[in-house]
Amino acid sequence: MRFHVKPRLWFMYILIIIVAVVWSIFETKPDLSEVSRLSQNKQYGEALQAVNHILEEYPDDLDALNEQGYLLLRLGRNEEALLALTKVVEEDPAHAAALNHLAWAYHNLSLQRIANAYIDRALLIGQNTDIQYVNKANIELALNNYANALKYYDLALKLNAGSENAAFGKGLAYYRQANYQQAVVWLSKHLALVPDDQDGWNYLVSAYLKSNDYAGAIGEYQKRIEQEPGNVQLLVSLGGVYTTMREYGKAIELFDQAIGQNPEFAQAYYEKGLSMIMTGDYDAACDQLVLAVRYNKDYLYSFKDEPKLDKIKQLPKFKQLFM
């Protein structure tokens, strides 16, 4: 038995199929441009609100979910980010951006081996970015695999010579290997790109000191003091460098500058007292330690573990501090 379909019905069926195909091709996608703009301006809270609003209308859109996960990561909400990003890779196991973000989330949660598995999946997809290589390198660094970390930081820098994250990571990898000269090179490059990064600056100064390059450390302190003339902590820290060099006169001058700017800054009196002990001016040292305790009684506990104080512990002035 044959079934005959009227030509008009054939035309209707074909038209329906064409409409379905065209609809699938031109199916509306959410506009994430405003989310991207806010994110690029580091307005992560506002960007998250915007993408959440989009997801109310497009709850299954993978790119929107990936953006949501990324923004939650930026806001330090790693567990929430995992929920959004896991949805993405369940639907699309080859979503490289989501895999990269999942690796980042697990890295932040100190689950490095899980993080490594996700970033390796992302890298296998190909068309890798400097951000993915930095992510991989950061995970290897957290696992103390320094050679691997340096390898991936170098790959990131080949793609983007101006990657401040790769430069910082490379400097940190060398620092942890106790290769302080190379740490100085790469941390300096990082700070040339991000001059206000406090962590990078702290590591740079520490690398100078650990390599006994006191001139380098002093230079960094002097530049920062010019930028922040009212920062008494910088003056005291620079004084500490001169103390290490046994240049107690210069150290005391810096402690006095700090006291002149902030007469109640206890650390300046304490460090000045220790320097005076080293110059043999024990009586004046006691006076400074009395002032340190006046402005911060916690220094009494520090006295027990400071060997320099052994030289003055029998002086009546010093004993009175404990009465």
VOTIMI-397136 format. One record per residue (C-alpha): x, y, z; residue number from 0. Coordinates in steps of 0.02 Angstrom, whole numbers, m for minus. Layout:
<r c1="X" c2="Y" c3="Z" nr="NUM"/>
...
end
This chain:
<r c1="0" c2="0" c3="0" nr="0"/>
<r c1="65" c2="172" c3="m46" nr="1"/>
<r c1="33" c2="332" c3="48" nr="2"/>
<r c1="18" c2="488" c3="m53" nr="3"/>
<r c1="52" c2="660" c3="19" nr="4"/>
<r c1="m25" c2="808" c3="m64" nr="5"/>
<r c1="99" c2="933" c3="m139" nr="6"/>
<r c1="35" c2="1070" c3="m26" nr="7"/>
<r c1="73" c2="965" c3="129" nr="8"/>
<r c1="247" c2="928" c3="63" nr="9"/>
<r c1="274" c2="1114" c3="46" nr="10"/>
<r c1="216" c2="1144" c3="226" nr="11"/>
<r c1="333" c2="1008" c3="293" nr="12"/>
<r c1="481" c2="1080" c3="200" nr="13"/>
<r c1="439" c2="1255" c3="260" nr="14"/>
<r c1="431" c2="1197" c3="441" nr="15"/>
<r c1="600" c2="1111" c3="424" nr="16"/>
<r c1="677" c2="1267" c3="347" nr="17"/>
<r c1="607" c2="1377" c3="486" nr="18"/>
<r c1="674" c2="1258" c3="618" nr="19"/>
<r c1="847" c2="1257" c3="540" nr="20"/>
<r c1="850" c2="1446" c3="523" nr="21"/>
<r c1="790" c2="1467" c3="702" nr="22"/>
<r c1="928" c2="1353" c3="765" nr="23"/>
<r c1="1057" c2="1454" c3="670" nr="24"/>
<r c1="992" c2="1623" c3="722" nr="25"/>
<r c1="932" c2="1577" c3="896" nr="26"/>
<r c1="950" c2="1730" c3="1006" nr="27"/>
<r c1="1099" c2="1736" c3="1121" nr="28"/>
<r c1="1118" c2="1850" c3="1271" nr="29"/>
<r c1="1218" c2="2009" c3="1248" nr="30"/>
<r c1="1365" c2="1999" c3="1369" nr="31"/>
<r c1="1450" c2="2158" c3="1309" nr="32"/>
<r c1="1400" c2="2259" c3="1462" nr="33"/>
<r c1="1461" c2="2119" c3="1576" nr="34"/>
<r c1="1628" c2="2120" c3="1485" nr="35"/>
<r c1="1643" c2="2309" c3="1498" nr="36"/>
<r c1="1611" c2="2309" c3="1686" nr="37"/>
<r c1="1731" c2="2163" c3="1710" nr="38"/>
<r c1="1869" c2="2249" c3="1611" nr="39"/>
<r c1="1846" c2="2402" c3="1724" nr="40"/>
<r c1="1864" c2="2285" c3="1875" nr="41"/>
<r c1="1686" c2="2323" c3="1928" nr="42"/>
<r c1="1660" c2="2141" c3="1971" nr="43"/>
<r c1="1511" c2="2162" c3="2087" nr="44"/>
<r c1="1414" c2="2262" c3="1958" nr="45"/>
<r c1="1464" c2="2140" c3="1821" nr="46"/>
<r c1="1401" c2="1994" c3="1926" nr="47"/>
<r c1="1233" c2="2081" c3="1951" nr="48"/>
<r c1="1221" c2="2107" c3="1763" nr="49"/>
<r c1="1259" c2="1925" c3="1719" nr="50"/>
<r c1="1141" c2="1862" c3="1854" nr="51"/>
<r c1="1004" c2="1966" c3="1773" nr="52"/>
<r c1="1044" c2="1889" c3="1603" nr="53"/>
<r c1="1039" c2="1714" c3="1677" nr="54"/>
<r c1="862" c2="1743" c3="1737" nr="55"/>
<r c1="812" c2="1749" c3="1554" nr="56"/>
<r c1="943" c2="1627" c3="1488" nr="57"/>
<r c1="974" c2="1505" c3="1633" nr="58"/>
<r c1="1061" c2="1376" c3="1523" nr="59"/>
<r c1="1175" c2="1490" c3="1423" nr="60"/>
<r c1="1350" c2="1418" c3="1446" nr="61"/>
<r c1="1445" c2="1578" c3="1409" nr="62"/>
<r c1="1341" c2="1674" c3="1535" nr="63"/>
<r c1="1370" c2="1538" c3="1665" nr="64"/>
<r c1="1556" c2="1542" c3="1628" nr="65"/>
<r c1="1557" c2="1731" c3="1653" nr="66"/>
<r c1="1463" c2="1709" c3="1816" nr="67"/>
<r c1="1593" c2="1584" c3="1876" nr="68"/>
<r c1="1736" c2="1698" c3="1825" nr="69"/>
<r c1="1662" c2="1847" c3="1917" nr="70"/>
<r c1="1630" c2="1744" c3="2073" nr="71"/>
<r c1="1814" c2="1695" c3="2067" nr="72"/>
<r c1="1863" c2="1878" c3="2056" nr="73"/>
<r c1="1758" c2="1913" c3="2210" nr="74"/>
<r c1="1840" c2="1770" c3="2307" nr="75"/>
<r c1="1682" c2="1664" c3="2308" nr="76"/>
<r c1="1767" c2="1505" c3="2249" nr="77"/>
<r c1="1640" c2="1375" c3="2304" nr="78"/>
<r c1="1498" c2="1467" c3="2217" nr="79"/>
<r c1="1607" c2="1483" c3="2061" nr="80"/>
<r c1="1630" c2="1294" c3="2059" nr="81"/>
<r c1="1442" c2="1267" c3="2048" nr="82"/>
<r c1="1421" c2="1379" c3="1896" nr="83"/>
<r c1="1576" c2="1317" c3="1806" nr="84"/>
<r c1="1538" c2="1133" c3="1837" nr="85"/>
<r c1="1370" c2="1158" c3="1750" nr="86"/>
<r c1="1462" c2="1224" c3="1599" nr="87"/>
<r c1="1585" c2="1079" c3="1580" nr="88"/>
<r c1="1447" c2="951" c3="1611" nr="89"/>
<r c1="1357" c2="1020" c3="1458" nr="90"/>
<r c1="1515" c2="1057" c3="1358" nr="91"/>
<r c1="1667" c2="956" c3="1415" nr="92"/>
<r c1="1776" c2="1051" c3="1290" nr="93"/>
<r c1="1734" c2="1226" c3="1355" nr="94"/>
<r c1="1915" c2="1282" c3="1376" nr="95"/>
<r c1="1876" c2="1444" c3="1469" nr="96"/>
<r c1="1769" c2="1355" c3="1598" nr="97"/>
<r c1="1901" c2="1220" c3="1622" nr="98"/>
<r c1="2031" c2="1355" c3="1649" nr="99"/>
<r c1="1919" c2="1443" c3="1776" nr="100"/>
<r c1="1884" c2="1280" c3="1866" nr="101"/>
<r c1="2072" c2="1252" c3="1882" nr="102"/>
<r c1="2088" c2="1427" c3="1953" nr="103"/>
<r c1="1950" c2="1395" c3="2080" nr="104"/>
<r c1="2027" c2="1233" c3="2142" nr="105"/>
<r c1="2198" c2="1318" c3="2148" nr="106"/>
<r c1="2124" c2="1454" c3="2259" nr="107"/>
<r c1="2053" c2="1318" c3="2372" nr="108"/>
<r c1="2227" c2="1237" c3="2383" nr="109"/>
<r c1="2166" c2="1080" c3="2293" nr="110"/>
<r c1="2312" c2="1084" c3="2173" nr="111"/>
<r c1="2304" c2="910" c3="2100" nr="112"/>
<r c1="2121" c2="932" c3="2050" nr="113"/>
<r c1="2167" c2="1103" c3="1982" nr="114"/>
<r c1="2306" c2="1026" c3="1880" nr="115"/>
<r c1="2188" c2="898" c3="1803" nr="116"/>
<r c1="2070" c2="1034" c3="1743" nr="117"/>
<r c1="2204" c2="1148" c3="1673" nr="118"/>
<r c1="2282" c2="1002" c3="1580" nr="119"/>
<r c1="2112" c2="967" c3="1501" nr="120"/>
<r c1="2100" c2="1149" c3="1449" nr="121"/>
<r c1="2275" c2="1148" c3="1373" nr="122"/>
<r c1="2241" c2="989" c3="1274" nr="123"/>
<r c1="2101" c2="1077" c3="1181" nr="124"/>
<r c1="2230" c2="1191" c3="1098" nr="125"/>
<r c1="2229" c2="1375" c3="1050" nr="126"/>
<r c1="2304" c2="1410" c3="1220" nr="127"/>
<r c1="2318" c2="1585" c3="1293" nr="128"/>
<r c1="2447" c2="1665" c3="1406" nr="129"/>
<r c1="2316" c2="1666" c3="1544" nr="130"/>
<r c1="2299" c2="1477" c3="1535" nr="131"/>
<r c1="2488" c2="1455" c3="1540" nr="132"/>
<r c1="2501" c2="1569" c3="1692" nr="133"/>
<r c1="2364" c2="1471" c3="1777" nr="134"/>
<r c1="2456" c2="1308" c3="1744" nr="135"/>
<r c1="2620" c2="1385" c3="1804" nr="136"/>
<r c1="2539" c2="1449" c3="1964" nr="137"/>
<r c1="2475" c2="1275" c3="2003" nr="138"/>
<r c1="2646" c2="1197" c3="1971" nr="139"/>
<r c1="2724" c2="1330" c3="2083" nr="140"/>
<r c1="2602" c2="1287" c3="2223" nr="141"/>
<r c1="2656" c2="1105" c3="2202" nr="142"/>
<r c1="2839" c2="1159" c3="2217" nr="143"/>
<r c1="2873" c2="1100" c3="2040" nr="144"/>
<r c1="2983" c2="1250" c3="2003" nr="145"/>
<r c1="3055" c2="1192" c3="1838" nr="146"/>
<r c1="2881" c2="1159" c3="1768" nr="147"/>
<r c1="2819" c2="1324" c3="1835" nr="148"/>
<r c1="2960" c2="1419" c3="1748" nr="149"/>
<r c1="2926" c2="1323" c3="1586" nr="150"/>
<r c1="2743" c2="1378" c3="1582" nr="151"/>
<r c1="2781" c2="1557" c3="1635" nr="152"/>
<r c1="2901" c2="1564" c3="1487" nr="153"/>
<r c1="2765" c2="1499" c3="1370" nr="154"/>
<r c1="2649" c2="1636" c3="1435" nr="155"/>
<r c1="2782" c2="1768" c3="1406" nr="156"/>
<r c1="2810" c2="1708" c3="1227" nr="157"/>
<r c1="2627" c2="1744" c3="1193" nr="158"/>
<r c1="2622" c2="1904" c3="1295" nr="159"/>
<r c1="2787" c2="1985" c3="1341" nr="160"/>
<r c1="2692" c2="2111" c3="1447" nr="161"/>
<r c1="2610" c2="1982" c3="1560" nr="162"/>
<r c1="2635" c2="2053" c3="1734" nr="163"/>
<r c1="2569" c2="1892" c3="1812" nr="164"/>
<r c1="2697" c2="1786" c3="1720" nr="165"/>
<r c1="2838" c2="1904" c3="1769" nr="166"/>
<r c1="2784" c2="1901" c3="1952" nr="167"/>
<r c1="2763" c2="1713" c3="1952" nr="168"/>
<r c1="2934" c2="1688" c3="1874" nr="169"/>
<r c1="3012" c2="1802" c3="2003" nr="170"/>
<r c1="2925" c2="1708" c3="2143" nr="171"/>
<r c1="2981" c2="1539" c3="2073" nr="172"/>
<r c1="3162" c2="1597" c3="2072" nr="173"/>
<r c1="3141" c2="1671" c3="2247" nr="174"/>
<r c1="3079" c2="1505" c3="2315" nr="175"/>
<r c1="3227" c2="1419" c3="2232" nr="176"/>
<r c1="3340" c2="1542" c3="2325" nr="177"/>
<r c1="3399" c2="1609" c3="2157" nr="178"/>
<r c1="3383" c2="1786" c3="2220" nr="179"/>
<r c1="3476" c2="1872" c3="2079" nr="180"/>
<r c1="3353" c2="1805" c3="1950" nr="181"/>
<r c1="3211" c2="1843" c3="2069" nr="182"/>
<r c1="3267" c2="2025" c3="2070" nr="183"/>
<r c1="3269" c2="2029" c3="1879" nr="184"/>
<r c1="3092" c2="1964" c3="1858" nr="185"/>
<r c1="3014" c2="2052" c3="2007" nr="186"/>
<r c1="3086" c2="2214" c3="1940" nr="187"/>
<r c1="3006" c2="2179" c3="1770" nr="188"/>
<r c1="2841" c2="2145" c3="1858" nr="189"/>
<r c1="2848" c2="2308" c3="1954" nr="190"/>
<r c1="2888" c2="2403" c3="1795" nr="191"/>
<r c1="2718" c2="2342" c3="1734" nr="192"/>
<r c1="2626" c2="2357" c3="1901" nr="193"/>
<r c1="2719" c2="2488" c3="2006" nr="194"/>
<r c1="2594" c2="2486" c3="2149" nr="195"/>
<r c1="2598" c2="2299" c3="2185" nr="196"/>
<r c1="2646" c2="2287" c3="2368" nr="197"/>
<r c1="2677" c2="2099" c3="2368" nr="198"/>
<r c1="2794" c2="2114" c3="2220" nr="199"/>
<r c1="2889" c2="2256" c3="2303" nr="200"/>
<r c1="2904" c2="2161" c3="2468" nr="201"/>
<r c1="2976" c2="2009" c3="2379" nr="202"/>
<r c1="3095" c2="2119" c3="2279" nr="203"/>
<r c1="3166" c2="2203" c3="2435" nr="204"/>
<r c1="3179" c2="2034" c3="2522" nr="205"/>
<r c1="3271" c2="1962" c3="2371" nr="206"/>
<r c1="3396" c2="2105" c3="2378" nr="207"/>
<r c1="3425" c2="2077" c3="2564" nr="208"/>
<r c1="3440" c2="1888" c3="2549" nr="209"/>
<r c1="3571" c2="1910" c3="2413" nr="210"/>
<r c1="3663" c2="2036" c3="2525" nr="211"/>
<r c1="3631" c2="2171" c3="2395" nr="212"/>
<r c1="3601" c2="2307" c3="2525" nr="213"/>
<r c1="3626" c2="2447" c3="2399" nr="214"/>
<r c1="3481" c2="2376" c3="2296" nr="215"/>
<r c1="3368" c2="2366" c3="2448" nr="216"/>
<r c1="3415" c2="2542" c3="2504" nr="217"/>
<r c1="3378" c2="2608" c3="2329" nr="218"/>
<r c1="3204" c2="2531" c3="2332" nr="219"/>
<r c1="3167" c2="2603" c3="2504" nr="220"/>
<r c1="3227" c2="2775" c3="2453" nr="221"/>
<r c1="3117" c2="2776" c3="2298" nr="222"/>
<r c1="2966" c2="2722" c3="2400" nr="223"/>
<r c1="3001" c2="2851" c3="2535" nr="224"/>
<r c1="3003" c2="2987" c3="2401" nr="225"/>
<r c1="2833" c2="2925" c3="2344" nr="226"/>
<r c1="2764" c2="2909" c3="2522" nr="227"/>
<r c1="2855" c2="3039" c3="2628" nr="228"/>
<r c1="2735" c2="3017" c3="2774" nr="229"/>
<r c1="2758" c2="2829" c3="2789" nr="230"/>
<r c1="2856" c2="2807" c3="2951" nr="231"/>
<r c1="2860" c2="2618" c3="2932" nr="232"/>
<r c1="2969" c2="2638" c3="2777" nr="233"/>
<r c1="3091" c2="2746" c3="2874" nr="234"/>
<r c1="3103" c2="2617" c3="3013" nr="235"/>
<r c1="3123" c2="2474" c3="2890" nr="236"/>
<r c1="3262" c2="2566" c3="2799" nr="237"/>
<r c1="3343" c2="2596" c3="2968" nr="238"/>
<r c1="3336" c2="2409" c3="2993" nr="239"/>
<r c1="3438" c2="2384" c3="2834" nr="240"/>
<r c1="3573" c2="2500" c3="2900" nr="241"/>
<r c1="3568" c2="2408" c3="3066" nr="242"/>
<r c1="3602" c2="2245" c3="2972" nr="243"/>
<r c1="3749" c2="2333" c3="2890" nr="244"/>
<r c1="3807" c2="2390" c3="3063" nr="245"/>
<r c1="3793" c2="2572" c3="3011" nr="246"/>
<r c1="3706" c2="2619" c3="3172" nr="247"/>
<r c1="3726" c2="2806" c3="3153" nr="248"/>
<r c1="3628" c2="2809" c3="2990" nr="249"/>
<r c1="3499" c2="2691" c3="3066" nr="250"/>
<r c1="3473" c2="2805" c3="3217" nr="251"/>
<r c1="3451" c2="2956" c3="3102" nr="252"/>
<r c1="3309" c2="2866" c3="3012" nr="253"/>
<r c1="3228" c2="2812" c3="3176" nr="254"/>
<r c1="3234" c2="2993" c3="3233" nr="255"/>
<r c1="3151" c2="3048" c3="3071" nr="256"/>
<r c1="3011" c2="2924" c3="3103" nr="257"/>
<r c1="2990" c2="2985" c3="3282" nr="258"/>
<r c1="2986" c2="3164" c3="3220" nr="259"/>
<r c1="2842" c2="3120" c3="3105" nr="260"/>
<r c1="2751" c2="3010" c3="3231" nr="261"/>
<r c1="2807" c2="3033" c3="3412" nr="262"/>
<r c1="2701" c2="2885" c3="3469" nr="263"/>
<r c1="2771" c2="2757" c3="3346" nr="264"/>
<r c1="2835" c2="2627" c3="3468" nr="265"/>
<r c1="2937" c2="2525" c3="3344" nr="266"/>
<r c1="3049" c2="2674" c3="3306" nr="267"/>
<r c1="3096" c2="2691" c3="3490" nr="268"/>
<r c1="3123" c2="2503" c3="3505" nr="269"/>
<r c1="3237" c2="2492" c3="3352" nr="270"/>
<r c1="3329" c2="2650" c3="3405" nr="271"/>
<r c1="3358" c2="2574" c3="3577" nr="272"/>
<r c1="3432" c2="2416" c3="3501" nr="273"/>
<r c1="3547" c2="2518" c3="3390" nr="274"/>
<r c1="3606" c2="2621" c3="3539" nr="275"/>
<r c1="3649" c2="2461" c3="3631" nr="276"/>
<r c1="3762" c2="2415" c3="3486" nr="277"/>
<r c1="3849" c2="2584" c3="3497" nr="278"/>
<r c1="3878" c2="2558" c3="3684" nr="279"/>
<r c1="3760" c2="2698" c3="3740" nr="280"/>
<r c1="3668" c2="2586" c3="3863" nr="281"/>
<r c1="3587" c2="2720" c3="3970" nr="282"/>
<r c1="3511" c2="2811" c3="3819" nr="283"/>
<r c1="3456" c2="2642" c3="3749" nr="284"/>
<r c1="3356" c2="2610" c3="3908" nr="285"/>
<r c1="3270" c2="2778" c3="3887" nr="286"/>
<r c1="3215" c2="2729" c3="3712" nr="287"/>
<r c1="3152" c2="2560" c3="3768" nr="288"/>
<r c1="3051" c2="2642" c3="3907" nr="289"/>
<r c1="2966" c2="2749" c3="3774" nr="290"/>
<r c1="2935" c2="2597" c3="3664" nr="291"/>
<r c1="2844" c2="2512" c3="3808" nr="292"/>
<r c1="2748" c2="2671" c3="3849" nr="293"/>
<r c1="2671" c2="2673" c3="3676" nr="294"/>
<r c1="2655" c2="2484" c3="3656" nr="295"/>
<r c1="2664" c2="2371" c3="3808" nr="296"/>
<r c1="2679" c2="2217" c3="3697" nr="297"/>
<r c1="2864" c2="2258" c3="3677" nr="298"/>
<r c1="2890" c2="2191" c3="3854" nr="299"/>
<r c1="2863" c2="2017" c3="3781" nr="300"/>
<r c1="2989" c2="2050" c3="3643" nr="301"/>
<r c1="3123" c2="2088" c3="3772" nr="302"/>
<r c1="3133" c2="1906" c3="3827" nr="303"/>
<r c1="3191" c2="1842" c3="3657" nr="304"/>
<r c1="3306" c2="1984" c3="3602" nr="305"/>
<r c1="3489" c2="1937" c3="3634" nr="306"/>
<r c1="3549" c2="2118" c3="3613" nr="307"/>
<r c1="3461" c2="2160" c3="3776" nr="308"/>
<r c1="3575" c2="2045" c3="3875" nr="309"/>
<r c1="3699" c2="2189" c3="3886" nr="310"/>
<r c1="3578" c2="2300" c3="3983" nr="311"/>
<r c1="3468" c2="2179" c3="4080" nr="312"/>
<r c1="3559" c2="2214" c3="4243" nr="313"/>
<r c1="3540" c2="2403" c3="4231" nr="314"/>
<r c1="3417" c2="2475" c3="4360" nr="315"/>
<r c1="3329" c2="2576" c3="4223" nr="316"/>
<r c1="3294" c2="2419" c3="4125" nr="317"/>
<r c1="3237" c2="2320" c3="4277" nr="318"/>
<r c1="3109" c2="2456" c3="4316" nr="319"/>
<r c1="3017" c2="2413" c3="4156" nr="320"/>
<r c1="2961" c2="2250" c3="4237" nr="321"/>
<r c1="2910" c2="2324" c3="4404" nr="322"/>
end
